[in-house]
Amino acid sequence: MKDIATTDGWEMQLVRVEAGGRFPAHSHVWPEFLFVLEGELIQGGQRLGVGWASVARAGSVDDNVRSEIGCVFVLVDRV
C-alpha cells in the first residue's frame, strides 16, 4: 500500500495485491471506494477487472476479497 493523499479524514492509497493474495474479513465503518487499474480483484464473488469500480457501504462486511492473478487498485476510505 502506498499513501497518495489525505485530507479532511479521507485517504487515497495505491494498493498492489500479489497473485493469490487475500484480505482478512473486515467491516466498513465508513464507505470505501476502489478502482481497479491492473489485473483482477474478486470481491463478494464478483470479478472486477481493469476499469471496474466498487463501493462498499458503511456497515457492510467483506469476507472473501482476493486476487488470483494479482492486481493494483486505488482505494479511497476514511482514516
C-alpha positions, -999 to 999 in steps of 0.1 A, spaced: 0 0 0 12 35 -8 -5 66 5 -12 90 -23 -32 118 -5 -51 125 27 -75 154 35 -103 160 60 -102 125 74 -102 107 40 -72 89 24 -63 77 -11 -40 47 -15 -25 27 -43 -28 -10 -34 -9 -38 -50 -20 -74 -44 2 -103 -54 -13 -133 -72 -31 -155 -46 -33 -126 -22 -63 -124 2 -77 -98 26 -90 -108 60 -127 -104 68 -135 -68 77 -163 -44 82 -167 -9 69 -174 18 94 -174 44 65 -180 40 28 -150 27 8 -143 33 -29 -120 14 -51 -110 15 -88 -91 -14 -105 -60 -2 -125 -44 -36 -133 -53 -73 -130 -84 -86 -113 -99 -84 -78 -126 -108 -66 -150 -92 -42 -182 -108 -30 -179 -134 -58 -178 -107 -84 -147 -104 -106 -136 -67 -110 -112 -62 -139 -94 -31 -152 -116 -1 -152 -142 -15 -127 -151 4 -96 -167 -8 -64 -183 10 -34 -187 -7 0 -215 9 20 -209 19 57 -218 -12 78 -211 -37 51 -188 -67 56 -162 -81 32 -153 -117 40 -137 -131 8 -117 -104 -11 -89 -119 -31 -69 -118 -64 -60 -150 -82 -38 -132 -108 -28 -101 -88 -40 -66 -92 -34 -29 -85 -62 -6 -74 -69 28 -60 -86 28 -26 -104 58 -10 -116 55 26 -118 72 59 -87 74 81 
